[in-house]
Amino acid sequence: MSDEKTPLTEEQIAAALVEVPGWRRDGDEITRSYGIRYHGGVAMIVHVADVERLIGHHADIDLRWGKVRFGITTHDAGYLLTAADFDLAQRIDAIAAAHQAEPIDG
């Protein structure tokens, strides 16, 4: 992978998914949901947004009562998956753990 914003091949995507257990591929996006109380979810989103601003890469975020869902794709690479997406997924996992958010499988 020469560039974080270069679209990955199918083989690279498969290998990268192994490195982010719990994240699922949905077309050209990877997604994961966490169970967390609403206000805890707001705090977690602010934490994620601060990191996203620093790295210049952003997830689509859906906050519901008791649940927050992240969807990641690289918008400026034609909505395709890149190394930057998997890097952000790992960062979100770490932030979720710090906020005691529980991964939701499925």
C-alpha positions in Angstrom: 0.0 0.0 0.0 1.8 3.0 -1.2 -0.6 5.7 0.0 -3.3 5.7 2.7 -5.8 7.1 0.2 -5.1 4.6 -2.6 -8.0 2.2 -3.0 -7.2 -1.3 -1.8 -7.4 -4.5 -3.8 -9.9 -7.2 -2.8 -6.9 -9.2 -1.4 -5.7 -6.2 0.7 -9.2 -5.6 2.0 -9.6 -9.2 3.1 -6.2 -9.0 4.9 -7.1 -5.7 6.5 -10.4 -7.0 7.8 -8.5 -9.7 9.7 -6.7 -6.9 11.6 -9.9 -5.2 12.7 -12.0 -8.0 14.2 -15.7 -7.1 14.7 -15.7 -4.7 11.7 -17.8 -5.9 8.8 -17.7 -5.0 5.1 -20.8 -3.6 3.6 -20.0 -2.9 0.0 -17.3 -0.3 -0.1 -17.7 0.6 3.6 -16.7 -1.0 6.8 -19.1 -0.8 9.7 -19.3 -1.5 13.4 -21.8 -0.7 16.2 -21.4 -0.3 19.9 -23.8 -0.4 22.7 -23.5 2.6 25.0 -25.8 4.9 27.0 -26.9 7.9 24.9 -24.9 10.5 26.7 -21.8 8.2 26.8 -22.3 7.8 23.1 -22.2 11.6 22.6 -18.9 11.8 24.6 -17.5 8.9 22.6 -18.4 10.7 19.3 -16.8 13.9 20.4 -13.6 11.9 21.2 -13.7 10.2 17.8 -14.3 13.6 16.1 -11.3 15.1 17.8 -9.1 12.3 16.5 -10.7 12.4 13.0 -9.9 16.1 12.8 -6.3 15.5 13.6 -5.8 12.7 11.0 -8.0 14.3 8.4 -10.3 11.3 7.9 -13.9 10.9 9.0 -16.5 8.2 9.6 -20.2 8.4 9.1 -21.8 8.2 12.5 -25.3 7.2 13.6 -26.2 7.8 17.2 -29.4 6.1 18.5 -30.7 5.5 22.0 -28.3 2.9 23.4 -26.2 2.5 20.3 -23.7 4.2 18.0 -22.8 3.0 14.5 -19.7 3.9 12.5 -19.4 3.5 8.8 -16.1 4.2 7.1 -15.1 4.7 3.5 -12.7 7.1 1.8 -14.9 9.8 0.3 -12.1 11.5 -1.6 -11.0 8.1 -3.2 -14.4 7.6 -4.9 -16.1 6.1 -1.8 -13.7 3.1 -1.9 -11.8 1.4 0.9 -8.3 2.5 1.7 -5.7 1.9 4.4 -6.9 5.1 6.1 -10.3 3.4 6.7 -8.7 0.5 8.6 -6.5 2.9 10.5 -9.5 4.8 11.6 -11.3 1.6 12.6 -8.5 0.7 14.9 -8.6 4.1 16.5 -12.4 3.9 17.0 -12.0 0.5 18.6 -9.5 2.0 21.1 -11.7 5.0 21.8 -14.8 2.8 22.3 -12.9 0.7 24.8 -11.8 3.8 26.7 -15.5 4.8 26.9 -16.5 1.2 28.0 -18.7 0.8 24.9 -19.7 -2.8 24.2 -19.3 -4.0 20.6 -22.5 -5.2 19.1 -22.0 -8.2 16.8 -24.2 -8.5 13.8 
